[in-house]
Amino acid sequence: MHPNTTKKSKWIMTKLKELDLHGLDHSWARKVIKSWTKENIPPYKIITGNSPIMQKIVRETLGSKYNLNYESEYNLGALIVTPR
């Protein structure tokens, strides 16, 4: 079994890799995001917290290359990144 998977009854759930930007200084965010995307293949989760500025930085940095969606309508502090 893949190391990032867990078996629950008949379903296999894969845990997404996460980049947690929550609390990171905005001036570092672009550099961290660019570095992360060079080393990791989507899908993955980017945690921004509820900061509109951090979400804007993520969208500006990745928006043209990847699809970005909120994790859920109840959690607007995390974006799921998938390939276009």
Buried (B, 14 or more C-beta within 10 A) or exposed (E): EEEEEEEEEEEEEEEBBEBEBBEBEEEEBEEBBEEBBEEEEBBBBBBBBEBEEBBBBBBEBBEEEBBBEBBEEEEBBBBBBEEE
